[in-house]
Amino acid sequence: MTSKVAAIFTRLHSAEGEFRQDLVDQADRWGFTCHRRTARFPADLRRAHRTLKPSLWTFLKAARPLPLLTAPLVYSVSLPFLLLDGWMTLYQWVCFPIYGIPRVKRRDYLVIDHQRLAYLNAVEKIHCVYCGYANGLLAYASEIAARTEQYWCPIKHATPIPAPHGRYHLFADYGDAEGYRRDLPSLRGALLKESQEPPGG
């Protein structure tokens, strides 16, 4: 990794830290506390939230017909998602210990909590559970794939890609044959080191 790329990713890492802190700070802004990954609002705020929940009749009456007709197609993707979930979990549980790669913690990525919000009606809560699962699952699968790529083929692509994963900047430049051969053992070693770190390390 060049010094220029390292500097860019240092700034990105700092910005990500600020963003994570802002997510923590939202608890103070909106008056909830988190205990064991569960947000809790005071009773008065829950009551205020309920006043903003649209009734099912109001919600469905305002819905446009075409989006309603696409709902079966949207939810049909749940079957491939479930297959992906099971297959990626099986893959990392079987293969990662052999490679010395730490397993990805599924619960860190599949965070499903919008359904606890009192200002959402039943249909909105179902949508939120589905979207939370789908996006969390894809992030989980992406991290499994990113660790696999770091182990087997940590090489950047010749052309820019949108939203590269968080390990991509560590990889060897496309065409840097010597750098790839030189850095491959250390990139694999970094994965092994991750697996040996204590929880929270």
mmCIF file of the C-alpha atoms, coordinates in Angstrom:
data_MODEL
# 
_entry.id   MODEL 
# 
loop_
_atom_site.group_PDB 
_atom_site.id 
_atom_site.type_symbol 
_atom_site.label_atom_id 
_atom_site.label_alt_id 
_atom_site.label_comp_id 
_atom_site.label_asym_id 
_atom_site.label_entity_id 
_atom_site.label_seq_id 
_atom_site.pdbx_PDB_ins_code 
_atom_site.Cartn_x 
_atom_site.Cartn_y 
_atom_site.Cartn_z 
_atom_site.occupancy 
_atom_site.B_iso_or_equiv 
_atom_site.pdbx_formal_charge 
_atom_site.auth_seq_id 
_atom_site.auth_comp_id 
_atom_site.auth_asym_id 
_atom_site.auth_atom_id 
_atom_site.pdbx_PDB_model_num 
ATOM 1   C CA . MET A 1 1   ? 0.000   0.000   0.000   1.00 0.00 ? 1   MET A CA 1 
ATOM 2   C CA . THR A 1 2   ? 1.440   3.378   -1.016  1.00 0.00 ? 2   THR A CA 1 
ATOM 3   C CA . SER A 1 3   ? 1.806   6.202   1.491   1.00 0.00 ? 3   SER A CA 1 
ATOM 4   C CA . LYS A 1 4   ? -0.841  8.173   -0.416  1.00 0.00 ? 4   LYS A CA 1 
ATOM 5   C CA . VAL A 1 5   ? -3.380  5.329   -0.152  1.00 0.00 ? 5   VAL A CA 1 
ATOM 6   C CA . ALA A 1 6   ? -2.471  4.834   3.512   1.00 0.00 ? 6   ALA A CA 1 
ATOM 7   C CA . ALA A 1 7   ? -3.143  8.522   4.202   1.00 0.00 ? 7   ALA A CA 1 
ATOM 8   C CA . ILE A 1 8   ? -6.498  8.360   2.400   1.00 0.00 ? 8   ILE A CA 1 
ATOM 9   C CA . PHE A 1 9   ? -7.596  5.348   4.417   1.00 0.00 ? 9   PHE A CA 1 
ATOM 10  C CA . THR A 1 10  ? -6.417  6.924   7.652   1.00 0.00 ? 10  THR A CA 1 
ATOM 11  C CA . ARG A 1 11  ? -8.775  9.831   6.931   1.00 0.00 ? 11  ARG A CA 1 
ATOM 12  C CA . LEU A 1 12  ? -11.559 7.413   5.972   1.00 0.00 ? 12  LEU A CA 1 
ATOM 13  C CA . HIS A 1 13  ? -11.035 5.433   9.170   1.00 0.00 ? 13  HIS A CA 1 
ATOM 14  C CA . SER A 1 14  ? -11.234 8.648   11.176  1.00 0.00 ? 14  SER A CA 1 
ATOM 15  C CA . ALA A 1 15  ? -14.479 9.629   9.400   1.00 0.00 ? 15  ALA A CA 1 
ATOM 16  C CA . GLU A 1 16  ? -15.936 6.162   10.058  1.00 0.00 ? 16  GLU A CA 1 
ATOM 17  C CA . GLY A 1 17  ? -15.075 6.576   13.728  1.00 0.00 ? 17  GLY A CA 1 
ATOM 18  C CA . GLU A 1 18  ? -16.927 9.905   13.792  1.00 0.00 ? 18  GLU A CA 1 
ATOM 19  C CA . PHE A 1 19  ? -19.918 8.286   12.098  1.00 0.00 ? 19  PHE A CA 1 
ATOM 20  C CA . ARG A 1 20  ? -19.965 5.429   14.621  1.00 0.00 ? 20  ARG A CA 1 
ATOM 21  C CA . GLN A 1 21  ? -19.776 7.959   17.450  1.00 0.00 ? 21  GLN A CA 1 
ATOM 22  C CA . ASP A 1 22  ? -22.715 9.837   15.950  1.00 0.00 ? 22  ASP A CA 1 
ATOM 23  C CA . LEU A 1 23  ? -24.710 6.588   15.994  1.00 0.00 ? 23  LEU A CA 1 
ATOM 24  C CA . VAL A 1 24  ? -23.883 6.223   19.678  1.00 0.00 ? 24  VAL A CA 1 
ATOM 25  C CA . ASP A 1 25  ? -24.838 9.865   20.290  1.00 0.00 ? 25  ASP A CA 1 
ATOM 26  C CA . GLN A 1 26  ? -28.284 9.389   18.724  1.00 0.00 ? 26  GLN A CA 1 
ATOM 27  C CA . ALA A 1 27  ? -29.370 7.684   21.935  1.00 0.00 ? 27  ALA A CA 1 
ATOM 28  C CA . ASP A 1 28  ? -28.919 11.002  23.765  1.00 0.00 ? 28  ASP A CA 1 
ATOM 29  C CA . ARG A 1 29  ? -30.608 12.964  20.976  1.00 0.00 ? 29  ARG A CA 1 
ATOM 30  C CA . TRP A 1 30  ? -33.724 10.784  20.907  1.00 0.00 ? 30  TRP A CA 1 
ATOM 31  C CA . GLY A 1 31  ? -33.950 9.746   24.536  1.00 0.00 ? 31  GLY A CA 1 
ATOM 32  C CA . PHE A 1 32  ? -33.375 5.982   24.495  1.00 0.00 ? 32  PHE A CA 1 
ATOM 33  C CA . THR A 1 33  ? -30.963 3.692   26.274  1.00 0.00 ? 33  THR A CA 1 
ATOM 34  C CA . CYS A 1 34  ? -29.440 0.460   24.983  1.00 0.00 ? 34  CYS A CA 1 
ATOM 35  C CA . HIS A 1 35  ? -29.174 -2.652  27.103  1.00 0.00 ? 35  HIS A CA 1 
ATOM 36  C CA . ARG A 1 36  ? -27.942 -5.941  25.618  1.00 0.00 ? 36  ARG A CA 1 
ATOM 37  C CA . ARG A 1 37  ? -28.417 -4.622  22.082  1.00 0.00 ? 37  ARG A CA 1 
ATOM 38  C CA . THR A 1 38  ? -32.006 -3.574  22.808  1.00 0.00 ? 38  THR A CA 1 
ATOM 39  C CA . ALA A 1 39  ? -33.102 0.082   22.707  1.00 0.00 ? 39  ALA A CA 1 
ATOM 40  C CA . ARG A 1 40  ? -35.558 1.238   25.342  1.00 0.00 ? 40  ARG A CA 1 
ATOM 41  C CA . PHE A 1 41  ? -37.568 4.446   25.349  1.00 0.00 ? 41  PHE A CA 1 
ATOM 42  C CA . PRO A 1 42  ? -39.179 5.982   28.447  1.00 0.00 ? 42  PRO A CA 1 
ATOM 43  C CA . ALA A 1 43  ? -42.940 5.405   28.741  1.00 0.00 ? 43  ALA A CA 1 
ATOM 44  C CA . ASP A 1 44  ? -43.821 9.006   27.849  1.00 0.00 ? 44  ASP A CA 1 
ATOM 45  C CA . LEU A 1 45  ? -41.809 8.837   24.627  1.00 0.00 ? 45  LEU A CA 1 
ATOM 46  C CA . ARG A 1 46  ? -43.387 5.486   23.685  1.00 0.00 ? 46  ARG A CA 1 
ATOM 47  C CA . ARG A 1 47  ? -46.812 7.071   24.125  1.00 0.00 ? 47  ARG A CA 1 
ATOM 48  C CA . ALA A 1 48  ? -45.775 10.035  21.965  1.00 0.00 ? 48  ALA A CA 1 
ATOM 49  C CA . HIS A 1 49  ? -44.472 7.649   19.299  1.00 0.00 ? 49  HIS A CA 1 
ATOM 50  C CA . ARG A 1 50  ? -47.758 5.741   19.225  1.00 0.00 ? 50  ARG A CA 1 
ATOM 51  C CA . THR A 1 51  ? -49.602 8.932   18.318  1.00 0.00 ? 51  THR A CA 1 
ATOM 52  C CA . LEU A 1 52  ? -47.507 9.097   15.124  1.00 0.00 ? 52  LEU A CA 1 
ATOM 53  C CA . LYS A 1 53  ? -48.239 5.512   14.062  1.00 0.00 ? 53  LYS A CA 1 
ATOM 54  C CA . PRO A 1 54  ? -50.548 5.464   11.018  1.00 0.00 ? 54  PRO A CA 1 
ATOM 55  C CA . SER A 1 55  ? -53.415 2.983   11.172  1.00 0.00 ? 55  SER A CA 1 
ATOM 56  C CA . LEU A 1 56  ? -53.272 0.069   8.752   1.00 0.00 ? 56  LEU A CA 1 
ATOM 57  C CA . TRP A 1 57  ? -56.280 1.457   6.891   1.00 0.00 ? 57  TRP A CA 1 
ATOM 58  C CA . THR A 1 58  ? -54.658 4.890   6.467   1.00 0.00 ? 58  THR A CA 1 
ATOM 59  C CA . PHE A 1 59  ? -51.389 3.298   5.413   1.00 0.00 ? 59  PHE A CA 1 
ATOM 60  C CA . LEU A 1 60  ? -52.943 0.945   2.846   1.00 0.00 ? 60  LEU A CA 1 
ATOM 61  C CA . LYS A 1 61  ? -55.281 3.625   1.513   1.00 0.00 ? 61  LYS A CA 1 
ATOM 62  C CA . ALA A 1 62  ? -52.298 5.889   0.806   1.00 0.00 ? 62  ALA A CA 1 
ATOM 63  C CA . ALA A 1 63  ? -50.293 3.114   -0.876  1.00 0.00 ? 63  ALA A CA 1 
ATOM 64  C CA . ARG A 1 64  ? -49.982 3.171   -4.663  1.00 0.00 ? 64  ARG A CA 1 
ATOM 65  C CA . PRO A 1 65  ? -51.229 0.019   -6.462  1.00 0.00 ? 65  PRO A CA 1 
ATOM 66  C CA . LEU A 1 66  ? -48.056 -0.809  -8.418  1.00 0.00 ? 66  LEU A CA 1 
ATOM 67  C CA . PRO A 1 67  ? -45.739 -0.996  -5.376  1.00 0.00 ? 67  PRO A CA 1 
ATOM 68  C CA . LEU A 1 68  ? -48.320 -3.257  -3.695  1.00 0.00 ? 68  LEU A CA 1 
ATOM 69  C CA . LEU A 1 69  ? -48.297 -5.550  -6.735  1.00 0.00 ? 69  LEU A CA 1 
ATOM 70  C CA . THR A 1 70  ? -44.514 -5.881  -6.589  1.00 0.00 ? 70  THR A CA 1 
ATOM 71  C CA . ALA A 1 71  ? -44.558 -7.045  -2.936  1.00 0.00 ? 71  ALA A CA 1 
ATOM 72  C CA . PRO A 1 72  ? -44.629 -10.782 -3.801  1.00 0.00 ? 72  PRO A CA 1 
ATOM 73  C CA . LEU A 1 73  ? -41.541 -10.342 -5.984  1.00 0.00 ? 73  LEU A CA 1 
ATOM 74  C CA . VAL A 1 74  ? -39.742 -8.390  -3.274  1.00 0.00 ? 74  VAL A CA 1 
ATOM 75  C CA . TYR A 1 75  ? -40.454 -11.034 -0.653  1.00 0.00 ? 75  TYR A CA 1 
ATOM 76  C CA . SER A 1 76  ? -39.682 -13.937 -3.007  1.00 0.00 ? 76  SER A CA 1 
ATOM 77  C CA . VAL A 1 77  ? -36.008 -13.006 -2.612  1.00 0.00 ? 77  VAL A CA 1 
ATOM 78  C CA . SER A 1 78  ? -36.232 -14.254 0.984   1.00 0.00 ? 78  SER A CA 1 
ATOM 79  C CA . LEU A 1 79  ? -35.728 -17.821 -0.273  1.00 0.00 ? 79  LEU A CA 1 
ATOM 80  C CA . PRO A 1 80  ? -32.326 -17.132 -1.900  1.00 0.00 ? 80  PRO A CA 1 
ATOM 81  C CA . PHE A 1 81  ? -31.412 -15.036 1.143   1.00 0.00 ? 81  PHE A CA 1 
ATOM 82  C CA . LEU A 1 82  ? -32.099 -17.955 3.484   1.00 0.00 ? 82  LEU A CA 1 
ATOM 83  C CA . LEU A 1 83  ? -30.043 -20.262 1.276   1.00 0.00 ? 83  LEU A CA 1 
ATOM 84  C CA . LEU A 1 84  ? -27.191 -17.735 1.154   1.00 0.00 ? 84  LEU A CA 1 
ATOM 85  C CA . ASP A 1 85  ? -27.333 -17.328 4.933   1.00 0.00 ? 85  ASP A CA 1 
ATOM 86  C CA . GLY A 1 86  ? -27.091 -21.051 5.600   1.00 0.00 ? 86  GLY A CA 1 
ATOM 87  C CA . TRP A 1 87  ? -24.475 -21.687 2.928   1.00 0.00 ? 87  TRP A CA 1 
ATOM 88  C CA . MET A 1 88  ? -22.142 -18.833 3.900   1.00 0.00 ? 88  MET A CA 1 
ATOM 89  C CA . THR A 1 89  ? -22.373 -19.821 7.559   1.00 0.00 ? 89  THR A CA 1 
ATOM 90  C CA . LEU A 1 90  ? -21.585 -23.444 6.743   1.00 0.00 ? 90  LEU A CA 1 
ATOM 91  C CA . TYR A 1 91  ? -18.726 -22.387 4.458   1.00 0.00 ? 91  TYR A CA 1 
ATOM 92  C CA . GLN A 1 92  ? -16.972 -20.258 7.050   1.00 0.00 ? 92  GLN A CA 1 
ATOM 93  C CA . TRP A 1 93  ? -17.516 -22.759 9.858   1.00 0.00 ? 93  TRP A CA 1 
ATOM 94  C CA . VAL A 1 94  ? -15.916 -25.538 7.800   1.00 0.00 ? 94  VAL A CA 1 
ATOM 95  C CA . CYS A 1 95  ? -13.216 -23.670 5.874   1.00 0.00 ? 95  CYS A CA 1 
ATOM 96  C CA . PHE A 1 96  ? -12.081 -20.728 7.980   1.00 0.00 ? 96  PHE A CA 1 
ATOM 97  C CA . PRO A 1 97  ? -10.542 -22.810 10.802  1.00 0.00 ? 97  PRO A CA 1 
ATOM 98  C CA . ILE A 1 98  ? -8.536  -24.705 8.180   1.00 0.00 ? 98  ILE A CA 1 
ATOM 99  C CA . TYR A 1 99  ? -7.186  -21.447 6.707   1.00 0.00 ? 99  TYR A CA 1 
ATOM 100 C CA . GLY A 1 100 ? -6.665  -19.780 10.083  1.00 0.00 ? 100 GLY A CA 1 
ATOM 101 C CA . ILE A 1 101 ? -9.214  -17.079 9.271   1.00 0.00 ? 101 ILE A CA 1 
ATOM 102 C CA . PRO A 1 102 ? -11.371 -15.831 12.169  1.00 0.00 ? 102 PRO A CA 1 
ATOM 103 C CA . ARG A 1 103 ? -15.071 -16.487 11.669  1.00 0.00 ? 103 ARG A CA 1 
ATOM 104 C CA . VAL A 1 104 ? -17.355 -13.548 11.032  1.00 0.00 ? 104 VAL A CA 1 
ATOM 105 C CA . LYS A 1 105 ? -19.792 -12.998 13.895  1.00 0.00 ? 105 LYS A CA 1 
ATOM 106 C CA . ARG A 1 106 ? -23.209 -13.146 12.281  1.00 0.00 ? 106 ARG A CA 1 
ATOM 107 C CA . ARG A 1 107 ? -24.903 -11.260 15.110  1.00 0.00 ? 107 ARG A CA 1 
ATOM 108 C CA . ASP A 1 108 ? -22.643 -8.248  14.517  1.00 0.00 ? 108 ASP A CA 1 
ATOM 109 C CA . TYR A 1 109 ? -24.134 -7.844  11.031  1.00 0.00 ? 109 TYR A CA 1 
ATOM 110 C CA . LEU A 1 110 ? -27.737 -9.015  11.364  1.00 0.00 ? 110 LEU A CA 1 
ATOM 111 C CA . VAL A 1 111 ? -29.144 -6.274  13.550  1.00 0.00 ? 111 VAL A CA 1 
ATOM 112 C CA . ILE A 1 112 ? -32.933 -6.339  13.415  1.00 0.00 ? 112 ILE A CA 1 
ATOM 113 C CA . ASP A 1 113 ? -34.481 -3.796  15.743  1.00 0.00 ? 113 ASP A CA 1 
ATOM 114 C CA . HIS A 1 114 ? -36.787 -1.420  13.841  1.00 0.00 ? 114 HIS A CA 1 
ATOM 115 C CA . GLN A 1 115 ? -39.833 -3.523  14.692  1.00 0.00 ? 115 GLN A CA 1 
ATOM 116 C CA . ARG A 1 116 ? -39.580 -2.286  18.295  1.00 0.00 ? 116 ARG A CA 1 
ATOM 117 C CA . LEU A 1 117 ? -40.375 1.291   17.270  1.00 0.00 ? 117 LEU A CA 1 
ATOM 118 C CA . ALA A 1 118 ? -43.858 2.286   18.427  1.00 0.00 ? 118 ALA A CA 1 
ATOM 119 C CA . TYR A 1 119 ? -44.416 4.751   15.554  1.00 0.00 ? 119 TYR A CA 1 
ATOM 120 C CA . LEU A 1 120 ? -44.378 1.965   12.932  1.00 0.00 ? 120 LEU A CA 1 
ATOM 121 C CA . ASN A 1 121 ? -47.510 -0.016  12.103  1.00 0.00 ? 121 ASN A CA 1 
ATOM 122 C CA . ALA A 1 122 ? -47.566 -3.774  11.532  1.00 0.00 ? 122 ALA A CA 1 
ATOM 123 C CA . VAL A 1 123 ? -46.875 -3.602  7.783   1.00 0.00 ? 123 VAL A CA 1 
ATOM 124 C CA . GLU A 1 124 ? -43.996 -1.163  8.260   1.00 0.00 ? 124 GLU A CA 1 
ATOM 125 C CA . LYS A 1 125 ? -42.515 -3.422  10.937  1.00 0.00 ? 125 LYS A CA 1 
ATOM 126 C CA . ILE A 1 126 ? -42.640 -6.443  8.617   1.00 0.00 ? 126 ILE A CA 1 
ATOM 127 C CA . HIS A 1 127 ? -40.905 -4.411  5.902   1.00 0.00 ? 127 HIS A CA 1 
ATOM 128 C CA . CYS A 1 128 ? -38.259 -3.266  8.387   1.00 0.00 ? 128 CYS A CA 1 
ATOM 129 C CA . VAL A 1 129 ? -37.538 -6.783  9.624   1.00 0.00 ? 129 VAL A CA 1 
ATOM 130 C CA . TYR A 1 130 ? -37.117 -7.965  6.037   1.00 0.00 ? 130 TYR A CA 1 
ATOM 131 C CA . CYS A 1 131 ? -34.857 -5.059  5.027   1.00 0.00 ? 131 CYS A CA 1 
ATOM 132 C CA . GLY A 1 132 ? -32.797 -5.358  8.212   1.00 0.00 ? 132 GLY A CA 1 
ATOM 133 C CA . TYR A 1 133 ? -32.277 -9.059  7.562   1.00 0.00 ? 133 TYR A CA 1 
ATOM 134 C CA . ALA A 1 134 ? -31.491 -8.616  3.857   1.00 0.00 ? 134 ALA A CA 1 
ATOM 135 C CA . ASN A 1 135 ? -28.985 -5.789  4.277   1.00 0.00 ? 135 ASN A CA 1 
ATOM 136 C CA . GLY A 1 136 ? -27.381 -7.347  7.342   1.00 0.00 ? 136 GLY A CA 1 
ATOM 137 C CA . LEU A 1 137 ? -27.074 -10.678 5.577   1.00 0.00 ? 137 LEU A CA 1 
ATOM 138 C CA . LEU A 1 138 ? -25.422 -9.131  2.528   1.00 0.00 ? 138 LEU A CA 1 
ATOM 139 C CA . ALA A 1 139 ? -22.946 -7.252  4.756   1.00 0.00 ? 139 ALA A CA 1 
ATOM 140 C CA . TYR A 1 140 ? -22.222 -10.526 6.619   1.00 0.00 ? 140 TYR A CA 1 
ATOM 141 C CA . ALA A 1 141 ? -21.672 -12.418 3.363   1.00 0.00 ? 141 ALA A CA 1 
ATOM 142 C CA . SER A 1 142 ? -19.516 -9.574  2.038   1.00 0.00 ? 142 SER A CA 1 
ATOM 143 C CA . GLU A 1 143 ? -17.226 -9.730  5.076   1.00 0.00 ? 143 GLU A CA 1 
ATOM 144 C CA . ILE A 1 144 ? -16.885 -13.510 4.709   1.00 0.00 ? 144 ILE A CA 1 
ATOM 145 C CA . ALA A 1 145 ? -15.988 -13.010 1.040   1.00 0.00 ? 145 ALA A CA 1 
ATOM 146 C CA . ALA A 1 146 ? -13.574 -10.157 1.912   1.00 0.00 ? 146 ALA A CA 1 
ATOM 147 C CA . ARG A 1 147 ? -11.675 -12.339 4.395   1.00 0.00 ? 147 ARG A CA 1 
ATOM 148 C CA . THR A 1 148 ? -11.554 -15.121 1.834   1.00 0.00 ? 148 THR A CA 1 
ATOM 149 C CA . GLU A 1 149 ? -10.199 -12.699 -0.772  1.00 0.00 ? 149 GLU A CA 1 
ATOM 150 C CA . GLN A 1 150 ? -7.558  -11.411 1.645   1.00 0.00 ? 150 GLN A CA 1 
ATOM 151 C CA . TYR A 1 151 ? -6.378  -14.978 2.171   1.00 0.00 ? 151 TYR A CA 1 
ATOM 152 C CA . TRP A 1 152 ? -6.425  -16.230 -1.421  1.00 0.00 ? 152 TRP A CA 1 
ATOM 153 C CA . CYS A 1 153 ? -6.158  -13.302 -3.828  1.00 0.00 ? 153 CYS A CA 1 
ATOM 154 C CA . PRO A 1 154 ? -5.562  -9.885  -2.225  1.00 0.00 ? 154 PRO A CA 1 
ATOM 155 C CA . ILE A 1 155 ? -5.174  -7.944  -5.489  1.00 0.00 ? 155 ILE A CA 1 
ATOM 156 C CA . LYS A 1 156 ? -6.972  -4.745  -6.431  1.00 0.00 ? 156 LYS A CA 1 
ATOM 157 C CA . HIS A 1 157 ? -8.848  -4.589  -9.723  1.00 0.00 ? 157 HIS A CA 1 
ATOM 158 C CA . ALA A 1 158 ? -7.555  -2.747  -12.774 1.00 0.00 ? 158 ALA A CA 1 
ATOM 159 C CA . THR A 1 159 ? -10.535 -0.388  -12.773 1.00 0.00 ? 159 THR A CA 1 
ATOM 160 C CA . PRO A 1 160 ? -12.216 1.353   -9.827  1.00 0.00 ? 160 PRO A CA 1 
ATOM 161 C CA . ILE A 1 161 ? -15.114 -0.503  -8.214  1.00 0.00 ? 161 ILE A CA 1 
ATOM 162 C CA . PRO A 1 162 ? -17.987 1.124   -6.315  1.00 0.00 ? 162 PRO A CA 1 
ATOM 163 C CA . ALA A 1 163 ? -17.943 0.741   -2.515  1.00 0.00 ? 163 ALA A CA 1 
ATOM 164 C CA . PRO A 1 164 ? -14.980 -1.628  -2.080  1.00 0.00 ? 164 PRO A CA 1 
ATOM 165 C CA . HIS A 1 165 ? -14.998 -3.632  1.139   1.00 0.00 ? 165 HIS A CA 1 
ATOM 166 C CA . GLY A 1 166 ? -13.037 -2.490  4.169   1.00 0.00 ? 166 GLY A CA 1 
ATOM 167 C CA . ARG A 1 167 ? -10.036 -4.734  3.486   1.00 0.00 ? 167 ARG A CA 1 
ATOM 168 C CA . TYR A 1 168 ? -9.572  -3.759  -0.140  1.00 0.00 ? 168 TYR A CA 1 
ATOM 169 C CA . HIS A 1 169 ? -7.094  -0.933  0.515   1.00 0.00 ? 169 HIS A CA 1 
ATOM 170 C CA . LEU A 1 170 ? -4.623  -3.441  1.998   1.00 0.00 ? 170 LEU A CA 1 
ATOM 171 C CA . PHE A 1 171 ? -4.403  -5.419  -1.224  1.00 0.00 ? 171 PHE A CA 1 
ATOM 172 C CA . ALA A 1 172 ? -1.573  -5.318  -3.760  1.00 0.00 ? 172 ALA A CA 1 
ATOM 173 C CA . ASP A 1 173 ? -1.953  -3.059  -6.762  1.00 0.00 ? 173 ASP A CA 1 
ATOM 174 C CA . TYR A 1 174 ? -3.054  -4.647  -10.013 1.00 0.00 ? 174 TYR A CA 1 
ATOM 175 C CA . GLY A 1 175 ? 0.144   -5.491  -11.912 1.00 0.00 ? 175 GLY A CA 1 
ATOM 176 C CA . ASP A 1 176 ? 2.455   -5.253  -8.871  1.00 0.00 ? 176 ASP A CA 1 
ATOM 177 C CA . ALA A 1 177 ? 3.781   -8.815  -9.095  1.00 0.00 ? 177 ALA A CA 1 
ATOM 178 C CA . GLU A 1 178 ? 6.610   -8.328  -6.608  1.00 0.00 ? 178 GLU A CA 1 
ATOM 179 C CA . GLY A 1 179 ? 4.376   -6.551  -4.123  1.00 0.00 ? 179 GLY A CA 1 
ATOM 180 C CA . TYR A 1 180 ? 1.799   -9.321  -4.319  1.00 0.00 ? 180 TYR A CA 1 
ATOM 181 C CA . ARG A 1 181 ? 4.368   -12.062 -3.662  1.00 0.00 ? 181 ARG A CA 1 
ATOM 182 C CA . ARG A 1 182 ? 5.982   -9.994  -0.918  1.00 0.00 ? 182 ARG A CA 1 
ATOM 183 C CA . ASP A 1 183 ? 2.769   -9.014  0.892   1.00 0.00 ? 183 ASP A CA 1 
ATOM 184 C CA . LEU A 1 184 ? 0.706   -12.204 0.577   1.00 0.00 ? 184 LEU A CA 1 
ATOM 185 C CA . PRO A 1 185 ? 2.264   -13.915 3.638   1.00 0.00 ? 185 PRO A CA 1 
ATOM 186 C CA . SER A 1 186 ? 1.804   -10.812 5.811   1.00 0.00 ? 186 SER A CA 1 
ATOM 187 C CA . LEU A 1 187 ? -1.815  -10.360 4.707   1.00 0.00 ? 187 LEU A CA 1 
ATOM 188 C CA . ARG A 1 188 ? -2.534  -13.979 5.598   1.00 0.00 ? 188 ARG A CA 1 
ATOM 189 C CA . GLY A 1 189 ? -0.667  -13.501 8.863   1.00 0.00 ? 189 GLY A CA 1 
ATOM 190 C CA . ALA A 1 190 ? -2.815  -10.482 9.673   1.00 0.00 ? 190 ALA A CA 1 
ATOM 191 C CA . LEU A 1 191 ? -5.912  -12.673 9.415   1.00 0.00 ? 191 LEU A CA 1 
ATOM 192 C CA . LEU A 1 192 ? -4.374  -15.251 11.729  1.00 0.00 ? 192 LEU A CA 1 
ATOM 193 C CA . LYS A 1 193 ? -3.533  -12.483 14.194  1.00 0.00 ? 193 LYS A CA 1 
ATOM 194 C CA . GLU A 1 194 ? -7.178  -11.332 14.144  1.00 0.00 ? 194 GLU A CA 1 
ATOM 195 C CA . SER A 1 195 ? -8.262  -14.852 15.127  1.00 0.00 ? 195 SER A CA 1 
ATOM 196 C CA . GLN A 1 196 ? -5.898  -14.783 18.120  1.00 0.00 ? 196 GLN A CA 1 
ATOM 197 C CA . GLU A 1 197 ? -6.997  -11.410 19.455  1.00 0.00 ? 197 GLU A CA 1 
ATOM 198 C CA . PRO A 1 198 ? -9.090  -11.502 22.645  1.00 0.00 ? 198 PRO A CA 1 
ATOM 199 C CA . PRO A 1 199 ? -12.756 -10.486 22.361  1.00 0.00 ? 199 PRO A CA 1 
ATOM 200 C CA . GLY A 1 200 ? -13.013 -6.763  21.881  1.00 0.00 ? 200 GLY A CA 1 
ATOM 201 C CA . GLY A 1 201 ? -9.335  -6.570  20.836  1.00 0.00 ? 201 GLY A CA 1 
# 
